[in-house]
Amino acid sequence: MTPNEALAELLTLSAQVREIAILGESGFVLASTGAVQRGEQLAQVAVDLIAAAGDVRPGAAEISRIQISSEGTDVFLVRDAGRIAIATTAPDSIAGLMVYDLRTMLARLDAEQAAPRPAKKRKGQIDA
């Protein structure tokens, strides 16, 4: 599954998501909703949030989840297998469900990329 396909699937499953971006290991945008510039802004927010969380908990294990709630929106960040998903949602979204959806989306990217592709048959080859 490509990052764009994963975003489209998540958007059909979750009416709460407003914007979302998937980032690669070094913070570059693999896919995002909306304009390219907005995806880059979300990427910068993700990097800043992870840095701030690290400052709050120095020496702690890698930050894997961040949730911020404000009056008009919630922000969820999930880091898994070297990728980051950051999403803005409607206020008062169900945190456990959003984190599950974001982690599942990231895991599906890895699972489908790691799955071996069937070997191509050579001309004249017969199935056993």
C-alpha positions as CSV (number, residue, x, y, z in Angstrom):
1,M,0.0,0.0,0.0
2,T,1.4,3.4,-0.9
3,P,1.3,6.3,1.6
4,N,-1.3,8.1,-0.5
5,E,-3.5,4.9,-0.6
6,A,-3.1,4.6,3.2
7,L,-4.2,8.3,3.7
8,A,-7.2,7.8,1.4
9,E,-8.2,4.6,3.3
10,L,-7.9,6.3,6.7
11,L,-10.0,9.3,5.5
12,T,-12.8,7.0,4.4
13,L,-12.7,5.2,7.8
14,S,-12.5,8.2,10.1
15,A,-14.7,11.2,9.8
16,Q,-12.8,12.8,12.7
17,V,-9.6,13.4,10.7
18,R,-9.2,16.9,9.2
19,E,-5.6,16.8,8.0
20,I,-2.9,14.1,8.0
21,A,0.7,13.6,6.9
22,I,2.9,10.6,6.8
23,L,6.6,11.3,7.3
24,G,9.6,9.2,6.6
25,E,12.5,8.5,9.0
26,S,14.3,11.8,8.4
27,G,11.1,13.9,8.6
28,F,10.4,14.3,4.8
29,V,6.7,14.1,3.8
30,L,5.8,10.8,2.1
31,A,2.1,11.8,1.7
32,S,-0.3,14.4,3.0
33,T,-3.8,15.7,2.6
34,G,-4.2,19.2,1.1
35,A,-1.4,21.4,-0.4
36,V,2.2,20.4,-0.3
37,Q,3.0,23.4,1.8
38,R,0.5,22.3,4.5
39,G,2.1,18.8,4.5
40,E,5.5,20.5,5.1
41,Q,4.0,22.6,7.9
42,L,2.6,19.5,9.6
43,A,6.0,17.8,9.2
44,Q,7.6,20.8,11.0
45,V,5.0,20.6,13.8
46,A,5.8,16.9,14.2
47,V,9.5,17.6,14.5
48,D,8.9,20.4,17.0
49,L,6.5,18.3,19.1
50,I,9.0,15.4,19.3
51,A,11.8,17.8,20.3
52,A,9.6,19.4,23.0
53,A,8.5,16.0,24.3
54,G,12.1,15.0,24.5
55,D,12.9,18.1,26.5
56,V,10.1,17.3,29.0
57,R,11.3,13.7,29.4
58,P,15.1,13.7,28.8
59,G,16.7,10.3,28.7
60,A,13.3,8.6,28.2
61,A,12.7,6.0,25.6
62,E,11.8,7.2,22.1
63,I,8.5,9.2,22.1
64,S,6.0,7.1,20.2
65,R,2.7,9.0,20.9
66,I,1.8,12.7,21.5
67,Q,-1.7,14.1,21.9
68,I,-2.6,17.7,22.2
69,S,-6.1,19.0,22.7
70,S,-7.2,22.6,22.3
71,E,-10.4,24.4,21.9
72,G,-10.9,23.9,18.2
73,T,-8.9,20.8,17.3
74,D,-6.9,17.9,18.6
75,V,-3.5,16.9,17.3
76,F,-2.3,13.3,17.3
77,L,1.2,12.1,16.5
78,V,2.2,8.5,16.3
79,R,5.7,7.2,15.6
80,D,6.2,3.6,14.6
81,A,8.9,1.7,12.6
82,G,10.7,4.9,11.6
83,R,7.7,6.7,10.3
84,I,5.5,9.4,11.8
85,A,1.8,10.0,11.3
86,I,0.5,13.4,12.4
87,A,-3.2,14.3,12.2
88,T,-5.4,17.1,13.2
89,T,-8.9,16.0,14.2
90,A,-12.2,17.4,15.3
91,P,-12.2,18.4,19.0
92,D,-12.9,15.6,21.5
93,S,-11.9,12.8,19.2
94,I,-11.6,9.4,20.8
95,A,-7.9,9.3,21.6
96,G,-7.6,5.5,21.7
97,L,-9.3,5.0,18.4
98,M,-7.2,7.8,16.7
99,V,-4.0,6.3,17.9
100,Y,-5.1,2.8,16.8
101,D,-6.1,4.1,13.4
102,L,-2.8,5.9,12.9
103,R,-0.7,2.9,14.1
104,T,-2.6,0.5,11.9
105,M,-2.1,2.8,8.9
106,L,1.7,2.9,9.5
107,A,1.8,-0.9,10.1
108,R,-0.1,-1.6,6.9
109,L,2.5,0.3,4.9
110,D,5.2,-1.9,6.3
111,A,3.3,-5.2,6.0
112,E,2.4,-4.7,2.4
113,Q,5.9,-3.5,1.4
114,A,7.5,-6.4,3.2
115,A,5.2,-9.0,1.7
116,P,6.9,-11.1,-1.0
117,R,5.6,-10.7,-4.5
118,P,4.7,-13.9,-6.4
119,A,7.3,-14.9,-8.8
120,K,6.5,-14.4,-12.4
121,K,5.9,-17.5,-14.5
122,R,8.2,-18.1,-17.3
123,K,6.8,-18.9,-20.7
124,G,5.6,-22.5,-20.8
125,Q,5.9,-22.9,-17.0
126,I,3.1,-25.0,-15.5
127,D,1.7,-24.8,-11.9
128,A,2.3,-27.9,-9.8
